[in-house]
Amino acid sequence: MIQEFKKVWKQYTIGMLWLLGLLWPMLGIHPDGTMTFQTTFTVWSYILAGSFVCLMIYVVKASGSLKFFADPVSRAAGNIKTTSTALPTWVWLAAGLIVALIYPQFAGRYGTDVAISVLLYICLGLGLNVVVGLAGMLDLGYIAFYGVGAYTYAILNTTYGLGFWVCLPLSAFTACVAGCIVGYPTLRMRGDYLAIVTLGFGEIIRIILNNWMELTNGPNGILGIKPIGIFLPIFENGFTFEHFWMKKLQLFYYFALGLAIVAAICVYRLNFSRVGRAWESIREDETAAELMGVNTFIYKLLAYAMGAIFAGLAGAFFAARMRFVSPESFTFLESAMVLCMVVLGGMGSIPGILLGVLALIALPEVFREFESYRMLIFGATMVIIMLFRPAGLIPAKRVGTRSEEKEG
């Protein structure tokens, strides 16, 4: 116990000294450029206290002293899990849907706006989950297809006057074609090489959007995009339909909710289909899958195209909601954020994606009052979660495990 504590304490001290030297100039700085001792001391006392608590937890856990407390907690968690599984799955889904439907009635404008962003990123996370979680391909340029879908609707609407419902499938198709064009020459690579090439193609698409002035208006973006139009029945002087522009935030929320539900159902059906089994075999061992007769290149290209379709749909909705698009909305940082949602929530797990999006989109809004310190808290929280839950918050269950449980 003492030797373990001395070893970890030495590593902790060296690590905190390095962290102090690297981050000291960036903490406690006021908007006027001054750095007060009181603010800096307060921030670093919180950092040191939190890291020291984590150190103590690690040492006690390594020594086995938590077993006395862990057993009752494990039994209580097992009882809660048994109680939750006693109810059918459709009951939980129905309850969640009811809460989602009535949420805008109780949340304000700010809460509804954050919920729309959460639902939009859920659609993006589910699309990337097909590529990363199911097929096992690391994609660092996924947000480029999001931009392709957004610019497709923006160009077709402002230049040719096409409506949203006509452009929505066209945006998905354009993003799918872009995914096939990017995927065809790159998917024969594996691992880090595939990640680097997808990152390069993502930057190529962003640079094209930024420099093709005649088509995309370059860095100025495209203004004047029409919102979503809907036809409602009117019974005055007979039965007719009247066209309305969707401008209320609640209507955008319900459309985003429907888009997220459709994406979740599609990903779930794909996961439990023959195509999903082929993707899982490629993820686990591509060489063995190819020897068993799986056309790995075609299935990997299909996964890339399917993921691009969800990004294209989300991009069209983003353009209709913001009524403005520019290349700054589709940078590498957005791809990294969506990838973090998939990895943090649990690759291949739909509930994990939902929880990962909530953790990375909704949680930082809670700490917005801390201004610049909220990103520090956000990063520290991610590090702690990945240390204690390396497989994600809700890891995906393996098919073999489910089969064995059913047989037992």
Secondary structure, DSSP 8 states (H G I E B T S, - for coil): -HHHHHHHHHHHHHHHHHHHHHHGGGSSB-TTS-B-HHHHHHHHHHHHHHHHHHHHHHHHHHHTTTHHHHHHHHHHHHHHHHHHHHS-HHHHHHHHHHHHHHHHHHS-HHHHHHHHHHHHHHHHHHHHIIIIIIS----S-THHHHHHHHHHHHHHHHHH---HHHHHHHHHHHHHHHHHHHHHHHTT--HHHHHHHHHHHHHHHHHHHHH-HHHH-GGG-EE-----EEEEEE-TTS-EEEEEE--SHHHHHHHHHHHHHHHHHHHHHHHTSHHHHHHHHHHH-HHHHHHTT--HHHHHHHHHHHHHHHHHHHHHHHHHHHSEE-GGGS-HHHHHHHHHHHHHH-TT-HHHHHHHHIIIIIHHHHTGGGTTHHHHHHHHHHHHHHHH-TT-SS----HHHHHHHHH-
